[in-house]
Structure formats: C-alpha cells, structure tokens
C-alpha cells in the first residue's frame, strides 16, 4: 500500500480544502404566485410545480 514519504505542508493542505466551502441555497421565483422557491421543488406558498398543483397548502392560524 502506498504511504506518503513526507508530510504535506499546511499550504498544500489548505489549498486543497479551499473549494470545500458551503454555498448559499439558490432560489427561483414561483411562476404562479411569485414567491421564492427552490429549483425542482414544489412552491410552499401555493403548491404549484410543473404547470399543475401538486400540494394542498393549509394555512395555519397563529
């Protein structure tokens, strides 16, 4: 089994980890109600997805 001969420097380690960042979630506008929604997900405000209603939205009283 291959074993490294020398220890990796901090610079090499950190440059390898430079792309491990967390990106912000993407949001699109719902074509039906214009509420923000995630791509490829049903709208949480109206239940619309791909030209039809797929969820029954229940309004909660506070």
C-alpha contacts under 8 A as a table, 3 or more apart, distances in Angstrom:
res1	aa1	res2	aa2	distance
4	X	7	X	7.02
8	X	12	X	6.29
8	X	13	X	6.55
9	X	12	X	5.33
9	X	13	X	6.30
10	X	13	X	5.06
10	X	14	X	5.91
11	X	14	X	5.17
11	X	15	X	5.96
12	X	15	X	5.24
12	X	16	X	6.23
13	X	16	X	5.27
13	X	17	X	6.42
14	X	17	X	5.01
14	X	18	X	6.10
15	X	18	X	5.04
16	X	19	X	7.06
17	X	20	X	5.35
18	X	21	X	6.99
25	X	38	X	7.87
26	X	38	X	6.26
26	X	39	X	7.27
27	X	36	X	5.91
27	X	37	X	5.29
27	X	38	X	4.67
27	X	39	X	6.45
28	X	36	X	5.62
28	X	37	X	5.35
28	X	38	X	5.90
28	X	39	X	6.12
29	X	34	X	5.14
29	X	35	X	5.65
29	X	36	X	4.71
29	X	37	X	6.00
30	X	33	X	5.67
30	X	34	X	4.50
30	X	35	X	5.27
30	X	36	X	6.05
30	X	37	X	6.12
30	X	43	X	6.53
30	X	48	X	7.85
31	X	34	X	5.69
32	X	46	X	7.83
32	X	48	X	6.86
33	X	45	X	7.76
33	X	46	X	6.90
35	X	43	X	7.62
35	X	45	X	6.79
36	X	43	X	7.86
37	X	41	X	7.13
37	X	42	X	7.52
37	X	43	X	5.62
37	X	44	X	7.18
38	X	41	X	5.64
38	X	42	X	7.91
38	X	43	X	7.80
41	X	49	X	6.98
42	X	47	X	5.67
42	X	48	X	5.63
42	X	49	X	4.78
42	X	54	X	7.27
42	X	55	X	7.48
43	X	46	X	5.73
43	X	47	X	4.83
43	X	48	X	5.37
43	X	49	X	6.62
44	X	47	X	5.60
44	X	57	X	7.40
45	X	57	X	7.01
46	X	53	X	7.83
46	X	55	X	7.71
46	X	56	X	7.90
46	X	57	X	6.19
47	X	53	X	5.47
47	X	54	X	5.71
47	X	55	X	4.41
47	X	56	X	6.19
47	X	57	X	6.11
48	X	51	X	6.89
48	X	52	X	5.63
48	X	53	X	4.43
48	X	54	X	6.04
48	X	55	X	7.05
49	X	52	X	5.64
49	X	53	X	6.15
49	X	54	X	6.32
53	X	56	X	7.69
